[in-house]
Amino acid sequence: MSDLDRAIIAARAAAERAYAPYSRFHVGAAVKLEGIDEPVAGCNVENASFGATVCAERTAILSGVARHGKRRVEFIVVATSIDPPALPCALCLQVMTEFCTPETPIIAVGSGERRIETQLGELLPSPFVFPESG
Ligand code: THU
């Protein structure tokens, strides 16, 4: 099985673990890190104070850093059960920018066979970057 197939399975499994009692919209994500065989998965975790909710993509990316340190991200998968598949929100894209390159592939899968394969730089061409001092 390819790394991508394994990451899609991991993202879909993570979506089933989503804690989404408010929106009932389950999202899973998986990040493939260089040198790490198993994709790191995440799901959305909602909060009664809605703004404290964390998306699946950020859960996965931050878990990857916590577990393995900062590594090159080979690709990111996001899984929902809608068609066409949902793409990551802008907040998640900004967080991805910290650990990815504009060329990092983002693959969105939904309920059907349809996939969206794009790149971080396509979805967020002008991220915020911390200004050089002076
Ligand atoms: N959500 C994600 O997990 N990823 C996104 O990119 C967009 C939205 C979650 C957050 C919330 O739990 C639910 O989907 C509805 O917004």
Backbone and ligand atoms as CSV (ligand in chain L), in Angstrom:
chain,resi,resn,atom,element,x,y,z
A,1,MET,N,N,0.851,-1.205,0.000
A,1,MET,CA,C,0.000,0.000,0.000
A,1,MET,C,C,0.884,1.252,0.000
A,2,SER,N,N,0.479,2.264,-0.739
A,2,SER,CA,C,1.295,3.482,-0.820
A,2,SER,C,C,1.160,4.322,0.451
A,3,ASP,N,N,2.135,5.207,0.647
A,3,ASP,CA,C,2.059,6.130,1.790
A,3,ASP,C,C,0.767,6.947,1.735
A,4,LEU,N,N,0.379,7.327,0.509
A,4,LEU,CA,C,-0.837,8.143,0.387
A,4,LEU,C,C,-2.068,7.342,0.800
A,5,ASP,N,N,-2.155,6.099,0.344
A,5,ASP,CA,C,-3.306,5.267,0.732
A,5,ASP,C,C,-3.359,5.081,2.250
A,6,ARG,N,N,-2.193,4.884,2.843
A,6,ARG,CA,C,-2.168,4.703,4.302
A,6,ARG,C,C,-2.605,5.978,5.020
A,7,ALA,N,N,-2.191,7.123,4.481
A,7,ALA,CA,C,-2.565,8.396,5.112
A,7,ALA,C,C,-4.069,8.655,4.954
A,8,ILE,N,N,-4.624,8.274,3.826
A,8,ILE,CA,C,-6.076,8.452,3.625
A,8,ILE,C,C,-6.855,7.577,4.618
A,9,ILE,N,N,-6.405,6.355,4.785
A,9,ILE,CA,C,-7.072,5.465,5.756
A,9,ILE,C,C,-6.957,6.059,7.166
A,10,ALA,N,N,-5.779,6.563,7.501
A,10,ALA,CA,C,-5.566,7.136,8.841
A,10,ALA,C,C,-6.438,8.379,9.044
A,11,ALA,N,N,-6.540,9.198,8.010
A,11,ALA,CA,C,-7.350,10.424,8.137
A,11,ALA,C,C,-8.829,10.076,8.279
A,12,ARG,N,N,-9.275,9.102,7.513
A,12,ARG,CA,C,-10.695,8.709,7.610
A,12,ARG,C,C,-10.989,8.079,8.977
A,13,ALA,N,N,-10.060,7.298,9.490
A,13,ALA,CA,C,-10.254,6.702,10.820
A,13,ALA,C,C,-10.278,7.794,11.886
A,14,ALA,N,N,-9.420,8.789,11.740
A,14,ALA,CA,C,-9.383,9.883,12.720
A,14,ALA,C,C,-10.690,10.673,12.703
A,15,ALA,N,N,-11.273,10.830,11.525
A,15,ALA,CA,C,-12.549,11.563,11.430
A,15,ALA,C,C,-13.623,10.895,12.282
A,16,GLU,N,N,-13.534,9.588,12.393
A,16,GLU,CA,C,-14.520,8.875,13.221
A,16,GLU,C,C,-14.328,9.185,14.705
A,17,ARG,N,N,-13.135,9.627,15.074
A,17,ARG,CA,C,-12.865,9.963,16.476
A,17,ARG,C,C,-13.094,11.440,16.761
A,18,ALA,N,N,-13.532,12.195,15.756
A,18,ALA,CA,C,-13.734,13.633,15.953
A,18,ALA,C,C,-14.651,13.888,17.144
A,19,TYR,N,N,-14.327,14.943,17.886
A,19,TYR,CA,C,-15.224,15.385,18.965
A,19,TYR,C,C,-15.944,16.618,18.425
A,20,ALA,N,N,-17.119,16.396,17.901
A,20,ALA,CA,C,-17.833,17.481,17.206
A,20,ALA,C,C,-19.320,17.483,17.589
A,21,PRO,N,N,-19.598,17.657,18.909
A,21,PRO,CA,C,-21.005,17.601,19.341
A,21,PRO,C,C,-21.805,18.818,18.904
A,22,TYR,N,N,-21.146,19.908,18.526
A,22,TYR,CA,C,-21.862,21.133,18.159
A,22,TYR,C,C,-22.156,21.172,16.670
A,23,SER,N,N,-21.124,21.026,15.854
A,23,SER,CA,C,-21.343,21.089,14.396
A,23,SER,C,C,-21.749,19.732,13.819
A,24,ARG,N,N,-21.372,18.679,14.477
A,24,ARG,CA,C,-21.551,17.306,13.972
A,24,ARG,C,C,-20.849,17.090,12.628
A,25,PHE,N,N,-19.891,17.948,12.347
A,25,PHE,CA,C,-19.106,17.831,11.106
A,25,PHE,C,C,-17.766,17.197,11.476
A,26,HIS,N,N,-17.585,15.964,11.047
A,26,HIS,CA,C,-16.378,15.231,11.426
A,26,HIS,C,C,-15.280,15.421,10.380
A,27,VAL,N,N,-14.114,15.791,10.855
A,27,VAL,CA,C,-12.971,15.991,9.961
A,27,VAL,C,C,-11.784,15.192,10.502
A,28,GLY,N,N,-11.073,14.545,9.592
A,28,GLY,CA,C,-9.834,13.857,9.951
A,28,GLY,C,C,-8.709,14.373,9.081
A,29,ALA,N,N,-7.510,14.279,9.579
A,29,ALA,CA,C,-6.348,14.701,8.788
A,29,ALA,C,C,-5.196,13.759,9.081
A,30,ALA,N,N,-4.260,13.697,8.165
A,30,ALA,CA,C,-3.053,12.899,8.384
A,30,ALA,C,C,-1.884,13.601,7.715
A,31,VAL,N,N,-0.780,13.605,8.423
A,31,VAL,CA,C,0.438,14.274,7.951
A,31,VAL,C,C,1.509,13.213,7.761
A,32,LYS,N,N,2.095,13.181,6.582
A,32,LYS,CA,C,3.225,12.264,6.316
A,32,LYS,C,C,4.515,13.040,6.522
A,33,LEU,N,N,5.309,12.578,7.480
A,33,LEU,CA,C,6.575,13.243,7.803
A,33,LEU,C,C,7.743,12.453,7.233
A,34,GLU,N,N,8.744,13.169,6.803
A,34,GLU,CA,C,9.933,12.506,6.245
A,34,GLU,C,C,10.593,11.623,7.309
A,35,GLY,N,N,10.866,10.388,6.954
A,35,GLY,CA,C,11.565,9.481,7.855
A,35,GLY,C,C,10.673,8.774,8.854
A,36,ILE,N,N,9.401,9.064,8.820
A,36,ILE,CA,C,8.450,8.425,9.735
A,36,ILE,C,C,7.453,7.644,8.888
A,37,ASP,N,N,7.390,6.342,9.101
A,37,ASP,CA,C,6.539,5.505,8.255
A,37,ASP,C,C,5.052,5.763,8.470
A,38,GLU,N,N,4.648,5.813,9.746
A,38,GLU,CA,C,3.225,5.956,10.041
A,38,GLU,C,C,2.781,7.405,9.925
A,39,PRO,N,N,1.720,7.687,9.201
A,39,PRO,CA,C,1.219,9.063,9.158
A,39,PRO,C,C,0.715,9.478,10.542
A,40,VAL,N,N,0.851,10.759,10.844
A,40,VAL,CA,C,0.340,11.283,12.120
A,40,VAL,C,C,-1.053,11.843,11.863
A,41,ALA,N,N,-2.027,11.322,12.601
A,41,ALA,CA,C,-3.424,11.692,12.340
A,41,ALA,C,C,-3.928,12.702,13.357
A,42,GLY,N,N,-4.997,13.370,12.986
A,42,GLY,CA,C,-5.666,14.295,13.901
A,42,GLY,C,C,-7.130,14.397,13.537
A,43,CYS,N,N,-7.913,14.889,14.482
A,43,CYS,CA,C,-9.341,15.111,14.223
A,43,CYS,C,C,-9.727,16.458,14.820
A,44,ASN,N,N,-10.888,16.971,14.406
A,44,ASN,CA,C,-11.338,18.225,15.016
A,44,ASN,C,C,-11.829,17.963,16.431
A,45,VAL,N,N,-11.506,18.897,17.315
A,45,VAL,CA,C,-11.896,18.807,18.725
A,45,VAL,C,C,-12.602,20.106,19.078
A,46,GLU,N,N,-13.914,20.014,19.234
A,46,GLU,CA,C,-14.710,21.234,19.452
A,46,GLU,C,C,-14.758,21.590,20.932
A,47,ASN,N,N,-15.249,22.809,21.182
A,47,ASN,CA,C,-15.336,23.311,22.552
A,47,ASN,C,C,-16.612,24.125,22.697
A,48,ALA,N,N,-17.186,24.104,23.901
A,48,ALA,CA,C,-18.402,24.867,24.175
A,48,ALA,C,C,-18.185,26.351,23.880
A,49,SER,N,N,-16.975,26.824,24.094
A,49,SER,CA,C,-16.595,28.168,23.646
A,49,SER,C,C,-16.066,27.990,22.225
A,50,PHE,N,N,-16.934,28.204,21.244
A,50,PHE,CA,C,-16.684,27.726,19.875
A,50,PHE,C,C,-15.309,28.114,19.334
A,51,GLY,N,N,-14.853,29.305,19.699
A,51,GLY,CA,C,-13.564,29.779,19.176
A,51,GLY,C,C,-12.383,28.957,19.672
A,52,ALA,N,N,-12.605,28.164,20.695
A,52,ALA,CA,C,-11.528,27.321,21.222
A,52,ALA,C,C,-11.434,25.986,20.482
A,53,THR,N,N,-12.322,25.769,19.538
A,53,THR,CA,C,-12.285,24.553,18.714
A,53,THR,C,C,-10.983,24.486,17.924
A,54,VAL,N,N,-10.434,23.280,17.795
A,54,VAL,CA,C,-9.228,23.088,16.987
A,54,VAL,C,C,-9.558,22.156,15.827
A,55,CYS,N,N,-9.161,22.557,14.636
A,55,CYS,CA,C,-9.435,21.772,13.426
A,55,CYS,C,C,-8.555,20.517,13.369
A,56,ALA,N,N,-8.999,19.569,12.561
A,56,ALA,CA,C,-8.281,18.309,12.389
A,56,ALA,C,C,-6.863,18.527,11.845
A,57,GLU,N,N,-6.725,19.432,10.913
A,57,GLU,CA,C,-5.414,19.625,10.277
A,57,GLU,C,C,-4.400,20.127,11.286
A,58,ARG,N,N,-4.838,21.073,12.143
A,58,ARG,CA,C,-3.906,21.592,13.145
A,58,ARG,C,C,-3.599,20.533,14.195
A,59,THR,N,N,-4.602,19.768,14.574
A,59,THR,CA,C,-4.357,18.688,15.534
A,59,THR,C,C,-3.280,17.749,15.000
A,60,ALA,N,N,-3.389,17.407,13.725
A,60,ALA,CA,C,-2.427,16.478,13.122
A,60,ALA,C,C,-1.030,17.107,13.041
A,61,ILE,N,N,-0.966,18.317,12.576
A,61,ILE,CA,C,0.356,18.960,12.409
A,61,ILE,C,C,1.039,19.153,13.757
A,62,LEU,N,N,0.280,19.628,14.734
A,62,LEU,CA,C,0.886,19.887,16.043
A,62,LEU,C,C,1.245,18.569,16.743
A,63,SER,N,N,0.436,17.542,16.545
A,63,SER,CA,C,0.780,16.225,17.099
A,63,SER,C,C,2.075,15.711,16.488
A,64,GLY,N,N,2.235,15.943,15.201
A,64,GLY,CA,C,3.454,15.512,14.512
A,64,GLY,C,C,4.688,16.168,15.107
A,65,VAL,N,N,4.580,17.456,15.395
A,65,VAL,CA,C,5.717,18.164,15.999
A,65,VAL,C,C,5.961,17.634,17.407
A,66,ALA,N,N,4.873,17.450,18.147
A,66,ALA,CA,C,5.024,16.984,19.531
A,66,ALA,C,C,5.651,15.585,19.574
A,67,ARG,N,N,5.284,14.742,18.618
A,67,ARG,CA,C,5.732,13.361,18.650
A,67,ARG,C,C,7.118,13.168,18.041
A,68,HIS,N,N,7.377,13.897,16.952
A,68,HIS,CA,C,8.589,13.612,16.183
A,68,HIS,C,C,9.491,14.832,16.009
A,69,GLY,N,N,9.120,15.973,16.547
A,69,GLY,CA,C,9.884,17.204,16.309
A,69,GLY,C,C,9.585,17.743,14.922
A,70,LYS,N,N,10.218,18.854,14.593
A,70,LYS,CA,C,9.966,19.460,13.287
A,70,LYS,C,C,10.660,18.632,12.210
A,71,ARG,N,N,9.893,18.137,11.274
A,71,ARG,CA,C,10.427,17.366,10.147
A,71,ARG,C,C,9.802,17.874,8.865
A,72,ARG,N,N,10.431,17.535,7.759
A,72,ARG,CA,C,9.843,17.918,6.475
A,72,ARG,C,C,8.504,17.210,6.306
A,73,VAL,N,N,7.502,18.003,5.918
A,73,VAL,CA,C,6.170,17.439,5.675
A,73,VAL,C,C,6.105,17.017,4.208
A,74,GLU,N,N,5.863,15.740,3.968
A,74,GLU,CA,C,5.806,15.255,2.577
A,74,GLU,C,C,4.459,15.582,1.944
A,75,PHE,N,N,3.392,15.389,2.687
A,75,PHE,CA,C,2.052,15.771,2.214
A,75,PHE,C,C,1.065,15.721,3.366
A,76,ILE,N,N,-0.083,16.317,3.154
A,76,ILE,CA,C,-1.143,16.355,4.167
A,76,ILE,C,C,-2.443,15.885,3.513
A,77,VAL,N,N,-3.162,15.048,4.232
A,77,VAL,CA,C,-4.481,14.583,3.760
A,77,VAL,C,C,-5.542,15.140,4.687
A,78,VAL,N,N,-6.650,15.600,4.133
A,78,VAL,CA,C,-7.815,15.980,4.939
A,78,VAL,C,C,-9.017,15.187,4.445
A,79,ALA,N,N,-9.734,14.598,5.397
A,79,ALA,CA,C,-10.845,13.707,5.055
A,79,ALA,C,C,-12.140,14.181,5.700
A,80,THR,N,N,-13.162,14.312,4.874
A,80,THR,CA,C,-14.504,14.616,5.363
A,80,THR,C,C,-15.454,13.633,4.676
A,81,SER,N,N,-16.733,13.756,4.996
A,81,SER,CA,C,-17.692,12.847,4.355
A,81,SER,C,C,-18.645,13.630,3.461
A,82,ILE,N,N,-18.117,14.648,2.813
A,82,ILE,CA,C,-18.923,15.412,1.861
A,82,ILE,C,C,-18.297,15.313,0.472
A,83,ASP,N,N,-19.081,15.695,-0.500
A,83,ASP,CA,C,-18.595,15.681,-1.877
A,83,ASP,C,C,-19.126,16.935,-2.582
A,84,PRO,N,N,-18.251,17.784,-3.126
A,84,PRO,CA,C,-16.793,17.656,-3.195
A,84,PRO,C,C,-16.154,17.749,-1.816
A,85,PRO,N,N,-14.951,17.193,-1.684
A,85,PRO,CA,C,-14.256,17.197,-0.394
A,85,PRO,C,C,-13.975,18.618,0.095
A,86,ALA,N,N,-13.915,18.769,1.429
A,86,ALA,CA,C,-13.626,20.088,2.010
A,86,ALA,C,C,-12.120,20.337,2.010
A,87,LEU,N,N,-11.773,21.593,1.825
A,87,LEU,CA,C,-10.370,22.009,1.885
A,87,LEU,C,C,-10.085,22.649,3.245
A,88,PRO,N,N,-8.828,22.706,3.652
A,88,PRO,CA,C,-8.488,23.278,4.962
A,88,PRO,C,C,-8.857,24.758,5.060
A,89,CYS,N,N,-9.214,25.183,6.272
A,89,CYS,CA,C,-9.526,26.601,6.504
A,89,CYS,C,C,-8.229,27.419,6.489
A,90,ALA,N,N,-8.391,28.727,6.432
A,90,ALA,CA,C,-7.226,29.614,6.305
A,90,ALA,C,C,-6.329,29.574,7.541
A,91,LEU,N,N,-6.945,29.372,8.707
A,91,LEU,CA,C,-6.133,29.285,9.926
A,91,LEU,C,C,-5.204,28.071,9.854
A,92,CYS,N,N,-5.740,26.964,9.402
A,92,CYS,CA,C,-4.911,25.759,9.255
A,92,CYS,C,C,-3.844,25.954,8.188
A,93,LEU,N,N,-4.191,26.631,7.119
A,93,LEU,CA,C,-3.198,26.886,6.063
A,93,LEU,C,C,-2.058,27.727,6.616
A,94,GLN,N,N,-2.386,28.710,7.459
A,94,GLN,CA,C,-1.340,29.535,8.067
A,94,GLN,C,C,-0.431,28.682,8.961
A,95,VAL,N,N,-1.016,27.780,9.716
A,95,VAL,CA,C,-0.213,26.896,10.580
A,95,VAL,C,C,0.649,25.971,9.725
A,96,MET,N,N,0.089,25.456,8.630
A,96,MET,CA,C,0.868,24.625,7.710
A,96,MET,C,C,2.088,25.382,7.193
A,97,THR,N,N,1.896,26.678,6.935
A,97,THR,CA,C,2.976,27.502,6.380
A,97,THR,C,C,4.225,27.459,7.254
A,98,GLU,N,N,4.025,27.301,8.555
A,98,GLU,CA,C,5.154,27.278,9.492
A,98,GLU,C,C,6.043,26.049,9.272
A,99,PHE,N,N,5.454,24.958,8.796
A,99,PHE,CA,C,6.167,23.674,8.732
A,99,PHE,C,C,6.261,23.099,7.326
A,100,CYS,N,N,5.662,23.759,6.365
A,100,CYS,CA,C,5.611,23.235,4.994
A,100,CYS,C,C,6.225,24.237,4.036
A,101,THR,N,N,6.233,23.874,2.761
A,101,THR,CA,C,6.627,24.808,1.707
A,101,THR,C,C,5.402,25.067,0.835
A,102,PRO,N,N,5.479,26.072,-0.042
A,102,PRO,CA,C,4.341,26.312,-0.936
A,102,PRO,C,C,4.029,25.107,-1.825
A,103,GLU,N,N,5.023,24.234,-2.014
A,103,GLU,CA,C,4.825,23.056,-2.889
A,103,GLU,C,C,4.263,21.846,-2.141
A,104,THR,N,N,4.130,21.929,-0.838
A,104,THR,CA,C,3.630,20.758,-0.082
A,104,THR,C,C,2.253,20.354,-0.598
A,105,PRO,N,N,2.102,19.093,-1.021
A,105,PRO,CA,C,0.806,18.651,-1.532
A,105,PRO,C,C,-0.247,18.551,-0.427
A,106,ILE,N,N,-1.448,18.974,-0.755
A,106,ILE,CA,C,-2.604,18.805,0.125
A,106,ILE,C,C,-3.635,18.011,-0.665
A,107,ILE,N,N,-4.044,16.895,-0.092
A,107,ILE,CA,C,-4.995,16.010,-0.774
A,107,ILE,C,C,-6.269,15.957,0.067
A,108,ALA,N,N,-7.378,16.350,-0.535
A,108,ALA,CA,C,-8.665,16.328,0.167
A,108,ALA,C,C,-9.505,15.198,-0.396
A,109,VAL,N,N,-10.011,14.358,0.517
A,109,VAL,CA,C,-10.890,13.260,0.120
A,109,VAL,C,C,-12.234,13.422,0.825
A,110,GLY,N,N,-13.281,12.951,0.166
A,110,GLY,CA,C,-14.624,13.087,0.729
A,110,GLY,C,C,-15.324,11.751,0.765
A,111,SER,N,N,-16.623,11.812,0.586
A,111,SER,CA,C,-17.422,10.587,0.706
A,111,SER,C,C,-17.271,9.696,-0.524
A,112,GLY,N,N,-16.978,10.301,-1.661
A,112,GLY,CA,C,-16.908,9.520,-2.890
A,112,GLY,C,C,-15.480,9.301,-3.343
A,113,GLU,N,N,-15.335,9.013,-4.606
A,113,GLU,CA,C,-14.021,8.756,-5.183
A,113,GLU,C,C,-13.294,10.043,-5.524
A,114,ARG,N,N,-14.074,11.156,-5.576
A,114,ARG,CA,C,-13.488,12.416,-6.021
A,114,ARG,C,C,-12.440,12.921,-5.029
A,115,ARG,N,N,-11.255,13.295,-5.541
A,115,ARG,CA,C,-10.180,13.845,-4.726
A,115,ARG,C,C,-9.819,15.215,-5.240
A,116,ILE,N,N,-9.405,16.089,-4.336
A,116,ILE,CA,C,-8.803,17.348,-4.753
A,116,ILE,C,C,-7.335,17.275,-4.375
A,117,GLU,N,N,-6.461,17.432,-5.368
A,117,GLU,CA,C,-5.026,17.420,-5.108
A,117,GLU,C,C,-4.487,18.792,-5.453
A,118,THR,N,N,-4.004,19.498,-4.434
A,118,THR,CA,C,-3.522,20.852,-4.651
A,118,THR,C,C,-2.245,21.047,-3.838
A,119,GLN,N,N,-1.819,22.291,-3.707
A,119,GLN,CA,C,-0.591,22.583,-2.962
A,119,GLN,C,C,-0.866,23.737,-2.011
A,120,LEU,N,N,-0.087,23.787,-0.934
A,120,LEU,CA,C,-0.289,24.844,0.054
A,120,LEU,C,C,-0.247,26.237,-0.587
A,121,GLY,N,N,0.722,26.449,-1.465
A,121,GLY,CA,C,0.875,27.761,-2.087
A,121,GLY,C,C,-0.287,28.161,-2.992
A,122,GLU,N,N,-1.034,27.150,-3.459
A,122,GLU,CA,C,-2.221,27.440,-4.271
A,122,GLU,C,C,-3.342,27.950,-3.376
A,123,LEU,N,N,-3.457,27.348,-2.201
A,123,LEU,CA,C,-4.575,27.684,-1.313
A,123,LEU,C,C,-4.289,28.939,-0.490
A,124,LEU,N,N,-3.026,29.150,-0.145
A,124,LEU,CA,C,-2.657,30.351,0.629
A,124,LEU,C,C,-1.395,30.959,0.014
A,125,PRO,N,N,-1.566,31.713,-1.059
A,125,PRO,CA,C,-0.396,32.232,-1.776
A,125,PRO,C,C,0.348,33.321,-1.007
A,126,SER,N,N,-0.328,33.995,-0.094
A,126,SER,CA,C,0.327,35.111,0.620
A,126,SER,C,C,0.161,34.964,2.129
A,127,PRO,N,N,0.831,33.980,2.726
A,127,PRO,CA,C,0.707,33.800,4.174
A,127,PRO,C,C,1.397,34.921,4.932
A,128,PHE,N,N,1.061,35.051,6.185
A,128,PHE,CA,C,1.810,35.971,7.044
A,128,PHE,C,C,3.157,35.342,7.361
A,129,VAL,N,N,4.227,36.110,7.186
A,129,VAL,CA,C,5.552,35.651,7.622
A,129,VAL,C,C,6.095,36.679,8.602
A,130,PHE,N,N,6.757,36.204,9.628
A,130,PHE,CA,C,7.215,37.118,10.668
A,130,PHE,C,C,8.234,38.087,10.080
A,131,PRO,N,N,8.029,39.387,10.294
A,131,PRO,CA,C,8.917,40.377,9.665
A,131,PRO,C,C,10.335,40.302,10.231
A,132,GLU,N,N,11.302,40.481,9.341
A,132,GLU,CA,C,12.693,40.585,9.800
A,132,GLU,C,C,12.797,41.845,10.638
A,133,SER,N,N,13.582,41.770,11.740
A,133,SER,CA,C,13.730,42.993,12.550
A,133,SER,C,C,14.696,43.947,11.858
A,134,GLY,N,N,14.497,45.234,12.122
A,134,GLY,CA,C,15.359,46.279,11.551
A,134,GLY,C,C,14.933,46.534,10.217
L,1,THU,N1,N,-12.955,22.028,10.660
L,1,THU,C1,C,-11.794,21.313,10.520
L,1,THU,O1,O,-11.510,20.409,11.313
L,1,THU,N2,N,-10.967,21.648,9.496
L,1,THU,C2,C,-11.158,22.672,8.626
L,1,THU,O2,O,-10.311,22.949,7.801
L,1,THU,C3,C,-12.402,23.420,8.692
L,1,THU,C4,C,-13.349,23.093,9.777
L,1,THU,C5,C,-13.851,21.685,11.774
L,1,THU,C6,C,-13.924,22.714,12.854
L,1,THU,C7,C,-15.292,22.457,13.439
L,1,THU,O3,O,-15.173,21.451,14.416
L,1,THU,C8,C,-16.111,21.921,12.276
L,1,THU,O4,O,-15.178,21.537,11.284
L,1,THU,C9,C,-17.081,22.922,11.677
L,1,THU,O5,O,-16.448,24.106,11.366
